[in-house]
Every structure is written in structure tokens, then in C-alpha cells.
Amino acid sequence: MIGLHVFFGVMIVVGAVMTAISFQGDTDKLTKWQKISLIVTTSAIGLTIVSVISVYASIYIGLLLFALLAAYEYFAFVRVVREK
């Protein structure tokens, strides 16, 4: 049962990362609600991982992962890509 839980968790994380990569630089074409739902979905998945690792492993690793998640969300969805 734990193996299935880990398997599906990894699938969810990979799917969230692939979604962020596929929309990188093109979020300006989305409506406001589409962009918000995309950010909330990927943030919820990331915060779930951060909270579990903070509780079961180390708060310092959790804080590091939180900073990485914030950078990931910024570069994937918020930053405006300027073309030369």
C-alpha cells in the first residue's frame, strides 16, 4: 500500500512539473482564472510535499524546499519572458 502511495505521489509531482514546463512563458495567453487555478494546483501539490518532509524529516529541509517551490512558481508562472 505504501508503494502505491509513493508511486501515485511521484506521478502527481511529475505531472505538475510537466504542466509548469509546458506553460512556461505562455501564461500571458491564459485568462486570469486559468492562471490562478494552475498556480494553486501546483502550489498545493508542492506544499503537500514540503509539509510532509518538514514533519517527518527536518524543518530545515522543509524550509529549503519551500524556497525552491517559491522560485519554481515564480519562474514557471509569474515571470514575464521578454524576447529580444
C-alpha positions as a printed NumPy array, in Angstrom:
array([[  0.   ,   0.   ,   0.   ],
       [  2.846,   2.403,   0.795],
       [  4.443,   1.557,  -2.549],
       [  1.292,   2.59 ,  -4.402],
       [  1.101,   5.777,  -2.378],
       [  4.672,   6.668,  -3.332],
       [  4.056,   5.705,  -6.974],
       [  0.98 ,   7.923,  -7.314],
       [  2.706,  10.736,  -5.434],
       [  5.611,  10.651,  -7.861],
       [  3.173,  10.641, -10.793],
       [  1.427,  13.736,  -9.4  ],
       [  4.713,  15.601,  -8.911],
       [  5.933,  14.717, -12.405],
       [  2.591,  15.818, -13.854],
       [  2.737,  19.156, -12.024],
       [  6.287,  19.807, -13.204],
       [  5.384,  18.871, -16.788],
       [  2.377,  21.203, -16.652],
       [  4.527,  24.072, -15.438],
       [  7.137,  23.439, -18.118],
       [  4.528,  23.269, -20.857],
       [  3.032,  26.644, -19.866],
       [  6.347,  28.388, -19.17 ],
       [  6.365,  31.7  , -20.998],
       [  2.832,  31.234, -22.351],
       [  0.808,  32.075, -19.275],
       [  0.005,  35.511, -20.682],
       [ -2.338,  33.75 , -23.138],
       [ -4.372,  32.287, -20.276],
       [ -7.264,  34.033, -18.593],
       [ -6.826,  35.27 , -15.042],
       [ -8.806,  32.349, -13.577],
       [ -6.909,  29.763, -15.627],
       [ -3.608,  31.176, -14.417],
       [ -4.774,  31.263, -10.794],
       [ -6.052,  27.682, -10.934],
       [ -2.781,  26.486, -12.429],
       [ -0.743,  28.235,  -9.737],
       [ -2.999,  26.999,  -6.923],
       [ -2.905,  23.41 ,  -8.167],
       [  0.863,  23.192,  -8.484],
       [  1.366,  25.103,  -5.223],
       [ -0.927,  22.724,  -3.34 ],
       [  1.   ,  19.72 ,  -4.594],
       [  4.317,  21.335,  -3.702],
       [  3.15 ,  22.484,  -0.27 ],
       [  1.915,  18.974,   0.487],
       [  5.402,  17.635,  -0.179],
       [  7.039,  20.429,   1.829],
       [  4.774,  19.869,   4.833],
       [  5.26 ,  16.096,   4.87 ],
       [  9.043,  16.421,   4.645],
       [  9.044,  19.124,   7.342],
       [  7.094,  16.906,   9.728],
       [  8.821,  13.597,   9.065],
       [ 12.379,  14.579,   8.102],
       [ 13.63 ,  18.028,   9.045],
       [ 12.235,  21.519,   9.272],
       [ 15.408,  22.83 ,   7.613],
       [ 14.933,  20.618,   4.58 ],
       [ 11.303,  21.744,   4.519],
       [ 12.34 ,  25.399,   4.535],
       [ 14.803,  24.765,   1.719],
       [ 12.119,  23.006,  -0.31 ],
       [  9.712,  25.864,   0.39 ],
       [ 12.234,  28.352,  -1.021],
       [ 12.76 ,  26.122,  -4.059],
       [  8.991,  25.846,  -4.536],
       [  8.626,  29.633,  -4.41 ],
       [ 11.371,  30.04 ,  -7.026],
       [  9.795,  27.313,  -9.171],
       [  6.381,  29.005,  -9.062],
       [  7.916,  32.374,  -9.906],
       [  9.943,  31.165, -12.882],
       [  7.195,  28.88 , -14.175],
       [  4.162,  31.162, -13.904],
       [  4.792,  34.7  , -12.702],
       [  7.914,  35.889, -14.511],
       [  7.351,  37.61 , -17.825],
       [  9.688,  36.296, -20.53 ],
       [ 10.999,  39.127, -22.681],
       [ 12.06 ,  38.343, -26.206],
       [ 14.928,  40.275, -27.794]])
